[in-house]
Amino acid sequence: MNTTIRIWQWLTLLTFTIIFYNCQQTPPPPLPAPVPSTPVQAVPAVRQKYVDIFPFPAHFTVAKQDLTDFSGTVDVGYDQEIKRQKIGLHPVPTQRFGCYAMKAKTKWDGREEDFCANTGGVFDGSGNGFPYSGFVFNPLYDEGEYMSAVVSVWKVRGDSLDFYAILNKCFISEGWDTDLQIDSVKSISTKQKHIYGRISWKGEKRRRIVRPWSAIWTLPNRLEIH
């Protein structure tokens, strides 16, 4: 009987000892905070005329259906004019946007911001892109009375588009309601493609004037109008 009591006493003491030491242990460190899936902009947006303007990042992706809501500043040499195939052209010195906005329903001028320096004008997405071999060519128009047009090129990635380049020619319009079209593209080599298109506008008596053009596209952004 005494032996049984002693065993129970030892068991009770052992149990309390284990509980005591467990309570003295340091609690585990807290779990790290989850990393956000969307990268944070290095430079904050600038609010201008109810539009959020962002510096254009090194890599930019947009959903296909959102391309019409995209606006970007483009460096255009408006003081220089080139004439090819009865079409006026301005040079585009760079192959990327200076800054951008999404869903800019009011006019904005990105040239007032530091990260949009040396940009010639704001160009708005048109939504009538031409697909070709994993690329989409999308014309964008400025906000002048006679709207000039540049061609942005995007790489298809599923339901999204990765920005690729801005072709280095800006098409000059001589009337209202400018429409720049790409009709077909033929491959010359892995680095060169032959592009056929047309630009049109409304002239006197609202008659539509159409000018066809063809050019050699050398990847990524060189466009030589013949």
Contacts in CASP RR format, 6 or more apart in sequence:
PFRMAT RR
TARGET T0000
AUTHOR 0000-0000-0000
METHOD contacts of the structure
MODEL  1
MNTTIRIWQWLTLLTFTIIFYNCQQTPPPPLPAPVPSTPVQAVPAVRQKY
VDIFPFPAHFTVAKQDLTDFSGTVDVGYDQEIKRQKIGLHPVPTQRFGCY
AMKAKTKWDGREEDFCANTGGVFDGSGNGFPYSGFVFNPLYDEGEYMSAV
VSVWKVRGDSLDFYAILNKCFISEGWDTDLQIDSVKSISTKQKHIYGRIS
WKGEKRRRIVRPWSAIWTLPNRLEIH
41 54 0 8 1.000
41 55 0 8 1.000
41 57 0 8 1.000
42 55 0 8 1.000
43 54 0 8 1.000
43 55 0 8 1.000
43 115 0 8 1.000
45 52 0 8 1.000
45 53 0 8 1.000
45 54 0 8 1.000
46 52 0 8 1.000
46 53 0 8 1.000
46 113 0 8 1.000
47 53 0 8 1.000
48 108 0 8 1.000
48 109 0 8 1.000
48 110 0 8 1.000
48 112 0 8 1.000
48 113 0 8 1.000
49 106 0 8 1.000
49 107 0 8 1.000
49 108 0 8 1.000
50 106 0 8 1.000
51 101 0 8 1.000
51 104 0 8 1.000
51 106 0 8 1.000
51 108 0 8 1.000
52 101 0 8 1.000
52 102 0 8 1.000
53 99 0 8 1.000
53 100 0 8 1.000
53 101 0 8 1.000
53 108 0 8 1.000
53 110 0 8 1.000
53 113 0 8 1.000
53 116 0 8 1.000
54 99 0 8 1.000
54 100 0 8 1.000
54 101 0 8 1.000
55 98 0 8 1.000
55 99 0 8 1.000
55 115 0 8 1.000
55 116 0 8 1.000
56 72 0 8 1.000
56 96 0 8 1.000
56 97 0 8 1.000
56 98 0 8 1.000
56 99 0 8 1.000
56 100 0 8 1.000
59 162 0 8 1.000
59 163 0 8 1.000
60 100 0 8 1.000
60 162 0 8 1.000
60 163 0 8 1.000
61 157 0 8 1.000
61 160 0 8 1.000
61 161 0 8 1.000
61 162 0 8 1.000
61 163 0 8 1.000
62 70 0 8 1.000
62 154 0 8 1.000
62 160 0 8 1.000
62 161 0 8 1.000
62 163 0 8 1.000
63 159 0 8 1.000
63 160 0 8 1.000
63 161 0 8 1.000
64 136 0 8 1.000
64 159 0 8 1.000
64 160 0 8 1.000
64 161 0 8 1.000
66 102 0 8 1.000
67 125 0 8 1.000
67 127 0 8 1.000
67 129 0 8 1.000
67 138 0 8 1.000
67 154 0 8 1.000
67 161 0 8 1.000
68 125 0 8 1.000
68 126 0 8 1.000
68 127 0 8 1.000
69 102 0 8 1.000
69 103 0 8 1.000
69 104 0 8 1.000
69 125 0 8 1.000
70 100 0 8 1.000
70 101 0 8 1.000
70 102 0 8 1.000
70 124 0 8 1.000
70 125 0 8 1.000
71 100 0 8 1.000
71 101 0 8 1.000
71 102 0 8 1.000
71 104 0 8 1.000
71 108 0 8 1.000
71 122 0 8 1.000
71 123 0 8 1.000
71 124 0 8 1.000
71 125 0 8 1.000
72 97 0 8 1.000
72 98 0 8 1.000
72 99 0 8 1.000
72 100 0 8 1.000
72 101 0 8 1.000
72 122 0 8 1.000
72 123 0 8 1.000
72 124 0 8 1.000
72 140 0 8 1.000
73 97 0 8 1.000
73 98 0 8 1.000
73 99 0 8 1.000
73 100 0 8 1.000
73 110 0 8 1.000
73 111 0 8 1.000
73 116 0 8 1.000
73 119 0 8 1.000
73 120 0 8 1.000
73 121 0 8 1.000
73 122 0 8 1.000
73 123 0 8 1.000
74 92 0 8 1.000
74 94 0 8 1.000
74 97 0 8 1.000
74 98 0 8 1.000
74 119 0 8 1.000
74 120 0 8 1.000
74 121 0 8 1.000
74 122 0 8 1.000
74 123 0 8 1.000
74 140 0 8 1.000
74 150 0 8 1.000
74 166 0 8 1.000
74 170 0 8 1.000
75 92 0 8 1.000
75 93 0 8 1.000
75 94 0 8 1.000
75 98 0 8 1.000
75 118 0 8 1.000
75 119 0 8 1.000
75 120 0 8 1.000
76 90 0 8 1.000
76 91 0 8 1.000
76 92 0 8 1.000
76 120 0 8 1.000
76 121 0 8 1.000
76 142 0 8 1.000
76 148 0 8 1.000
76 150 0 8 1.000
76 170 0 8 1.000
77 90 0 8 1.000
77 91 0 8 1.000
77 92 0 8 1.000
77 93 0 8 1.000
77 120 0 8 1.000
77 170 0 8 1.000
78 90 0 8 1.000
78 120 0 8 1.000
80 90 0 8 1.000
80 91 0 8 1.000
81 88 0 8 1.000
81 89 0 8 1.000
81 90 0 8 1.000
81 172 0 8 1.000
82 88 0 8 1.000
82 89 0 8 1.000
82 90 0 8 1.000
82 91 0 8 1.000
82 169 0 8 1.000
82 225 0 8 1.000
83 89 0 8 1.000
84 213 0 8 1.000
84 225 0 8 1.000
84 226 0 8 1.000
85 211 0 8 1.000
85 212 0 8 1.000
85 213 0 8 1.000
85 214 0 8 1.000
85 225 0 8 1.000
85 226 0 8 1.000
86 211 0 8 1.000
87 171 0 8 1.000
87 172 0 8 1.000
87 199 0 8 1.000
87 211 0 8 1.000
87 213 0 8 1.000
87 225 0 8 1.000
88 171 0 8 1.000
88 172 0 8 1.000
89 169 0 8 1.000
89 170 0 8 1.000
89 171 0 8 1.000
89 172 0 8 1.000
89 225 0 8 1.000
90 148 0 8 1.000
90 169 0 8 1.000
90 170 0 8 1.000
90 172 0 8 1.000
91 168 0 8 1.000
91 169 0 8 1.000
91 170 0 8 1.000
92 150 0 8 1.000
92 166 0 8 1.000
92 167 0 8 1.000
92 168 0 8 1.000
92 169 0 8 1.000
92 170 0 8 1.000
93 168 0 8 1.000
94 166 0 8 1.000
95 165 0 8 1.000
95 166 0 8 1.000
95 168 0 8 1.000
95 220 0 8 1.000
95 221 0 8 1.000
96 163 0 8 1.000
96 165 0 8 1.000
96 166 0 8 1.000
97 163 0 8 1.000
97 166 0 8 1.000
98 115 0 8 1.000
98 116 0 8 1.000
98 119 0 8 1.000
99 110 0 8 1.000
99 113 0 8 1.000
99 115 0 8 1.000
99 116 0 8 1.000
99 119 0 8 1.000
101 108 0 8 1.000
104 124 0 8 1.000
107 122 0 8 1.000
107 143 0 8 1.000
108 122 0 8 1.000
109 121 0 8 1.000
109 122 0 8 1.000
110 116 0 8 1.000
110 119 0 8 1.000
110 121 0 8 1.000
110 122 0 8 1.000
111 117 0 8 1.000
111 119 0 8 1.000
111 120 0 8 1.000
111 121 0 8 1.000
121 142 0 8 1.000
121 143 0 8 1.000
122 142 0 8 1.000
122 143 0 8 1.000
123 140 0 8 1.000
123 141 0 8 1.000
123 142 0 8 1.000
123 149 0 8 1.000
123 150 0 8 1.000
124 140 0 8 1.000
124 141 0 8 1.000
124 142 0 8 1.000
124 143 0 8 1.000
125 138 0 8 1.000
125 139 0 8 1.000
125 140 0 8 1.000
125 141 0 8 1.000
126 138 0 8 1.000
126 139 0 8 1.000
126 140 0 8 1.000
126 141 0 8 1.000
127 138 0 8 1.000
128 138 0 8 1.000
128 139 0 8 1.000
128 181 0 8 1.000
129 136 0 8 1.000
129 137 0 8 1.000
129 138 0 8 1.000
129 139 0 8 1.000
129 182 0 8 1.000
130 136 0 8 1.000
130 137 0 8 1.000
130 138 0 8 1.000
130 181 0 8 1.000
130 182 0 8 1.000
130 183 0 8 1.000
130 185 0 8 1.000
131 156 0 8 1.000
132 185 0 8 1.000
132 193 0 8 1.000
133 185 0 8 1.000
133 187 0 8 1.000
134 155 0 8 1.000
134 156 0 8 1.000
135 153 0 8 1.000
135 154 0 8 1.000
135 155 0 8 1.000
135 156 0 8 1.000
135 164 0 8 1.000
136 153 0 8 1.000
136 154 0 8 1.000
136 155 0 8 1.000
136 156 0 8 1.000
136 161 0 8 1.000
137 151 0 8 1.000
137 152 0 8 1.000
137 153 0 8 1.000
137 182 0 8 1.000
137 185 0 8 1.000
137 195 0 8 1.000
138 151 0 8 1.000
138 152 0 8 1.000
138 153 0 8 1.000
138 154 0 8 1.000
139 149 0 8 1.000
139 150 0 8 1.000
139 151 0 8 1.000
139 152 0 8 1.000
139 180 0 8 1.000
139 181 0 8 1.000
139 182 0 8 1.000
140 149 0 8 1.000
140 150 0 8 1.000
140 151 0 8 1.000
140 152 0 8 1.000
141 147 0 8 1.000
141 148 0 8 1.000
141 149 0 8 1.000
141 178 0 8 1.000
141 180 0 8 1.000
142 148 0 8 1.000
142 149 0 8 1.000
145 176 0 8 1.000
146 172 0 8 1.000
146 173 0 8 1.000
146 174 0 8 1.000
146 175 0 8 1.000
146 176 0 8 1.000
146 178 0 8 1.000
146 201 0 8 1.000
147 173 0 8 1.000
147 178 0 8 1.000
148 170 0 8 1.000
148 171 0 8 1.000
148 172 0 8 1.000
148 173 0 8 1.000
148 178 0 8 1.000
149 170 0 8 1.000
149 171 0 8 1.000
149 173 0 8 1.000
149 178 0 8 1.000
149 180 0 8 1.000
149 199 0 8 1.000
150 166 0 8 1.000
150 167 0 8 1.000
150 169 0 8 1.000
150 170 0 8 1.000
150 171 0 8 1.000
151 166 0 8 1.000
151 167 0 8 1.000
151 169 0 8 1.000
151 180 0 8 1.000
151 182 0 8 1.000
151 223 0 8 1.000
152 163 0 8 1.000
152 165 0 8 1.000
152 166 0 8 1.000
152 167 0 8 1.000
153 164 0 8 1.000
153 165 0 8 1.000
153 166 0 8 1.000
153 167 0 8 1.000
153 220 0 8 1.000
153 221 0 8 1.000
154 161 0 8 1.000
154 162 0 8 1.000
154 163 0 8 1.000
154 164 0 8 1.000
155 161 0 8 1.000
155 162 0 8 1.000
155 163 0 8 1.000
155 164 0 8 1.000
164 220 0 8 1.000
165 219 0 8 1.000
165 220 0 8 1.000
165 221 0 8 1.000
166 221 0 8 1.000
167 217 0 8 1.000
167 221 0 8 1.000
167 222 0 8 1.000
167 223 0 8 1.000
168 221 0 8 1.000
168 222 0 8 1.000
168 223 0 8 1.000
169 215 0 8 1.000
169 223 0 8 1.000
169 225 0 8 1.000
171 178 0 8 1.000
171 180 0 8 1.000
171 199 0 8 1.000
173 199 0 8 1.000
173 201 0 8 1.000
174 201 0 8 1.000
174 203 0 8 1.000
174 209 0 8 1.000
175 201 0 8 1.000
175 202 0 8 1.000
175 203 0 8 1.000
175 209 0 8 1.000
176 201 0 8 1.000
176 202 0 8 1.000
176 203 0 8 1.000
177 201 0 8 1.000
177 202 0 8 1.000
178 199 0 8 1.000
178 200 0 8 1.000
178 201 0 8 1.000
179 199 0 8 1.000
179 200 0 8 1.000
179 201 0 8 1.000
180 198 0 8 1.000
180 199 0 8 1.000
181 197 0 8 1.000
181 198 0 8 1.000
181 199 0 8 1.000
181 200 0 8 1.000
182 195 0 8 1.000
182 196 0 8 1.000
182 197 0 8 1.000
183 196 0 8 1.000
183 197 0 8 1.000
183 198 0 8 1.000
184 195 0 8 1.000
184 196 0 8 1.000
184 197 0 8 1.000
185 193 0 8 1.000
185 194 0 8 1.000
185 195 0 8 1.000
185 196 0 8 1.000
185 217 0 8 1.000
186 193 0 8 1.000
186 194 0 8 1.000
186 196 0 8 1.000
187 193 0 8 1.000
187 194 0 8 1.000
188 194 0 8 1.000
188 216 0 8 1.000
191 218 0 8 1.000
191 219 0 8 1.000
192 216 0 8 1.000
192 217 0 8 1.000
192 218 0 8 1.000
192 219 0 8 1.000
193 216 0 8 1.000
193 217 0 8 1.000
193 219 0 8 1.000
194 214 0 8 1.000
194 215 0 8 1.000
194 216 0 8 1.000
194 217 0 8 1.000
195 214 0 8 1.000
195 215 0 8 1.000
195 216 0 8 1.000
195 217 0 8 1.000
195 223 0 8 1.000
196 212 0 8 1.000
196 213 0 8 1.000
196 214 0 8 1.000
197 212 0 8 1.000
197 213 0 8 1.000
197 214 0 8 1.000
198 210 0 8 1.000
198 211 0 8 1.000
198 212 0 8 1.000
198 213 0 8 1.000
199 210 0 8 1.000
199 211 0 8 1.000
199 213 0 8 1.000
200 208 0 8 1.000
200 209 0 8 1.000
200 210 0 8 1.000
200 211 0 8 1.000
201 208 0 8 1.000
201 209 0 8 1.000
202 208 0 8 1.000
202 209 0 8 1.000
203 209 0 8 1.000
213 225 0 8 1.000
214 225 0 8 1.000
214 226 0 8 1.000
215 223 0 8 1.000
215 224 0 8 1.000
215 225 0 8 1.000
215 226 0 8 1.000
216 223 0 8 1.000
216 224 0 8 1.000
216 226 0 8 1.000
217 223 0 8 1.000
218 224 0 8 1.000
END
